[in-house]
Amino acid sequence: MRRGAVVLCGGRSTRMGRDKATLPFGEETLLQRIVATLHALVQDIVVVGHGGQALPPLPEGVRVAHDLVDDQGPLGGLQAALRETQSDAVYVTGCDVPFLQPAFVRLLFDALGTAQIAVADEGGFTHPLAAVYRPAVLPVIDRLLAAERRRPVFLFEEVETVRVGVERLRAADPELRSLENVNTPEAYAAALARLGAGDEA
């Protein structure tokens, strides 16, 4: 199975107040950090932004796509990415999880089996941006978006989906760092402090 990844960074970052993709994080930006983590795990990466968004430099071979229609949420970004990917399955994440763990990504790929989606499930709360999708779900996404049914849970209800629970997730990522989003200035400051203290595990 050819493994790929998708990084969605086309959101409006309203809670942060500035574009999260370009926020400095050590010697790189948040987006560059996520791409670097995934680059060692997959053969194909697609970054999805919105029209007119300025992105930081990315490694050669990383392709950039744009939402077909802005403000469609994660399904809109996934729609654009699945049209571009060359992989059999893709791990999908946002650009705001700086402590994403490689073992966590590998676990979701391994959990996929013959299903169409494998998604992290934290006590009944599914994380659509911590999940693996097969491109075969694209027609369902097209139909859901056309019907203005933008919530990822609608997709999970329509195709075979494996929900990976906390016990399995913690086996790969004991503190569930891979699910920690940097959505606010306070969360960003805390993440920078953790980075400065060398606490990245």
CORFEN-V376614 format. One record per backbone hydrogen bond with DSSP energy under -1.0 kcal/mol. CO is the residue of the C=O (numbers start at 1). NH is the residue of the N-H. If there is no record, write none. Layout:
# CORFEN-V376614
CO NH
CO NH
This chain:
# CORFEN-V376614
2 88
2 89
3 43
4 91
5 46
6 93
7 48
13 17
20 23
21 31
23 30
25 28
28 25
29 33
30 34
31 35
32 36
33 37
34 38
35 39
38 41
38 42
44 5
45 63
46 7
47 65
48 9
49 67
50 53
59 62
63 47
65 49
73 77
74 78
75 79
76 80
77 81
78 82
81 84
81 85
89 4
90 133
91 6
92 131
93 8
96 182
97 100
101 105
102 106
103 107
104 108
105 109
106 110
107 111
112 115
116 134
117 162
118 132
119 164
120 127
122 125
125 122
127 130
130 120
131 92
132 118
133 90
134 137
135 138
137 141
138 142
139 143
140 144
141 145
142 146
143 147
144 149
145 148
151 154
152 156
153 157
155 159
160 116
160 117
162 119
164 121
165 169
166 170
169 173
173 176
176 179
177 180
184 188
185 189
186 190
187 191
188 192
189 193
190 194
191 195
192 196
193 197
194 199
195 198
198 200
